Amino acid sequence: MSTRGFLIDFMAISCFFFIFLEFPYFTNHFFLYFQLFEGMKAYRGVDGKIRLFRPDMNMARMNLTARRSGLPTFDGREYVNCMARLISIDQEWVPHTEAASLYIRPTLIGIDPTLGVASSDSALLYTLLCPVGTYFKSDTSGAVSLLADPKYTRAWPGGVGNRKMGSNYAPTINVQKEASKKGLQQVLWLYGEDHQLTEVGTMNIFMFHVNEQGEKELVTPPLDGLILPGITRDSIIALGRQWGQFKVTERKFTMPEVVKSLEQGRMLELFGTGTACVVSPINRIH
Ligand SMILES: Cc1ncc(COP(=O)(O)O)c(C=O)c1O
């Protein structure tokens, strides 16, 4: 099958832990947001082997989200085994190119047929597969431009910004549309009166700069509940610390700090990280 063929939208629903064939419209995930998901990718290496990237971390994060939603948790290792089996059956859907991969969307929804605001006693766990190419529309250099409007907030202390729930994503769509209307590709989510940078679209954010002490520093916001604990983020922090060539810091940073660093010629790079785009440079904030 050709690479082009792989990029045709395709969805395979499989791996049912809880089989539920009668699916009434009033199951509670439709209106109470008993729904959560993960995003992973299977890559075909230059050696032809298919690999998942740190799937154990996706499973741990998904179980934390399930617990926070009051949905049942599951054995993450068993689920990875199921997904590995599914991908080996459908292996020709993993593109034979470095420019594309197979996106994997494990999903968990509550399916109690009830109108009440109560925990869900039954759930459906399933996996969607879809070959994907480049995620974001970017300019020719591959960089993205951002809308930063402090009147919008993605997450707040005590909320669920650090969990991958469906309810976190729907309210971002309209703001994303506003960004698109202004010719910008993504939303930079700010928080607080000091305009802390938290996340960019569905990516964690990093700033690589020379700090006021003259040291090269890679900065990213801390895991304080406002941001998703990204697996790409974790990998970049670990690699940066392993290289030992610059300081790696998890701390809050604000728009005034970004502006000052830019004005003083100390900014080296701003970028977002995530499964969808891996690493995406940022070229403009509006
Ligand atoms: C809001 C948000 N932030 C950050 C990320 C990046 O996380 P990861 O690197 O695990 O894909 C994602 C993607 O899952 C996300 O949805």
The ligand as a Tripos MOL2 file, in Angstrom:
@<TRIPOS>MOLECULE
LIG
   16    16     1     0     0
SMALL
NO_CHARGES

@<TRIPOS>ATOM
      1 C1         -2.9120   20.3160   26.8560 C.3       1 LIG1
      2 C2         -1.7240   19.5020   26.4440 C.ar      1 LIG1
      3 N1         -0.4890   19.8860   26.8510 N.ar      1 LIG1
      4 C3          0.6110   19.2040   26.5190 C.ar      1 LIG1
      5 C4          0.5350   18.0620   25.7320 C.ar      1 LIG1
      6 C5          1.7900   17.3110   25.3820 C.3       1 LIG1
      7 O1          1.8260   16.0710   26.0380 O.3       1 LIG1
      8 P1          2.6090   14.8440   25.3990 P.3       1 LIG1
      9 O2          4.0260   15.2740   25.2400 O.co2     1 LIG1
     10 O3          2.4520   13.7350   26.3970 O.co2     1 LIG1
     11 O4          1.9540   14.5500   24.1010 O.co2     1 LIG1
     12 C6         -0.7170   17.6360   25.2690 C.ar      1 LIG1
     13 C7         -0.8560   16.4310   24.4420 C.2       1 LIG1
     14 O5         -1.2070   15.4030   24.9490 O.2       1 LIG1
     15 C8         -1.8790   18.3640   25.6410 C.ar      1 LIG1
     16 O6         -3.0990   17.9850   25.2330 O.3       1 LIG1
@<TRIPOS>BOND
     1     1     2 1
     2     2     3 ar
     3     2    15 ar
     4     3     4 ar
     5     4     5 ar
     6     5     6 1
     7     5    12 ar
     8     6     7 1
     9     7     8 1
    10     8     9 2
    11     8    10 1
    12     8    11 1
    13    12    13 1
    14    12    15 ar
    15    13    14 2
    16    15    16 1
@<TRIPOS>SUBSTRUCTURE
     1 LIG1         1 GROUP 0 **** ****
